[in-house]
């Protein structure tokens, strides 16, 4: 099985590349990056081949690609990969517009290739266990959820609205929305949001608070922000408190870490001792290609999460609740 990576603009690409190099029977067959310096250095780091253009990589005999470009470039890269018959795992969010997401889904259907979206939280064993508990009725009827997804300020194109599609709300909402849909089998039907640039002198929002209503009557609050300091040791702190009529469960997806304190100021880092959700996700992507099975996180799932993020922006702009999908 040969897999390539299109762009290392997103930092998650390095984790996915590491997974590819550790998977038995998988060859990290090459990477394409429009930043030649970064591309060559990264290819040397992982012992693979650098391609200066995505077409050059797509014209090889690879089986699939992982797209890790800036968000606005997901669609053109996915369309190119689909036209070459390559299966796709696309970094979240699936796209920056509903139209682009729909084009990606249609192109993959027309070319009979898979379109998966990288929501690694679904693959974490703690999240899977919580879903089992919810669906088995251990919490009774779920009535409310309180969630967070915080991180530190990301660099570069993340702060460019045209390339990223937004700021912290776009970056962090989609992870939690995907978990909500997966846990409960319900859709977000209405969202109200407050969003603002409160912490940094940047052109996108760095903080957001969302209130959501789900199709089954569940109410959800989400604190999504880039409010953690530069030395924060993870990309997020995804937590969820699930409140049911028969019990309450608390999920922390970044709890399996040792906190290591170094010299100087703000030099805490995490050493993970538990499950690697990125590795599990990439392994499943490869396994689905090999076994002709559908990857469990589809383009449609990516589209539904994107709809909520975009509705949150409309709600923040109008200072009123917004129906999702309208």
C-alpha positions, 0 to 999 in steps of 0.5 A: 500500500502506497500513500502520499501526503499533499502539503505539509502546511498543516502541522498534523501532517507530521503526525500522519507521516509518522504513522505512515512510517510505522504501519506495516505493509505501508510505504510513505511513497512521497510528498508534494509541497509548494514550499520547496525548502519545507518539502525537501527537508520533510522528505529527508526527515521521513526518508521519502521522495519530494515532488514539487507539484501535486500532479507529479505525485498523483501521476505515480502509482500511489493508492491514496493521499492525505491532504494537509494544505491550508483549508481553502486548498483542500477542494482543488487538491481533492478534485485533482486526487479524485481525477487521478483515482486516488483515495483521500483522507482530508484534514478538517475542516473538509473545506471553507465553503459548502459549495467546495465540500459538495464538489469534493463529495461529488468528484469522489463519488464520480471517480469511485474513490473514498473521501474521508475527513480527519477527525481523529477524536472519533478514533480515541478509545475513550471516545469510543467507550463513551459512545458505547455507554451512551448508546447502551443507555447507561446515562439515560436520556442525554439532555445537555452537553458542556464541551471545550476545545482550546488551543494556543495561537496557531501560526501562518495561514491559520490567521488568514481568513481567505486561506483558513475560512475563519479563526478559532471557531472554524478551527475547533468547532468541527471536532466537537460537532463531529463527536456530537453527531457520532455519539448521539445520532442527532444533527445540530439544528440551531446555533447561537454564537459569540465570537471575537478577537480578544487576545491577539492583534489578528484579523480573525476571531481568537475566541468563540462561545456556541450554544447549540440545539440538537434534533433530539432536543439536547442542548450543547455549549462549546467554548472554542478558543485559541486562549492557551499560552504559546507553551501549551503542550497540545493542539487542543484540550477537547473535553465533554461533560455529558449530562443524562437522566441516569448519570453524567460522564466526563471525557478528556481526550488529552488526559493520557500524558505525563507532564514534563517540566523543563528548565526556564519559563513555560517549558512544560511538555506532554509525553504521551503514554496512551493511545495515538488517535492519529495513528489509529485513524491513519491505520483505519484509512489504509485498512479501508482502502485495502479491504474495500471498506468505507472509511467511517468518517465520510465527506458527508460528515465533514460537510455537516460539521462545516455547516455548523461552523458557518452557521455559528459565524452567521449567528455571531454576525447577526446576534441571533440564533441561526438554523443550520443548513439554511 
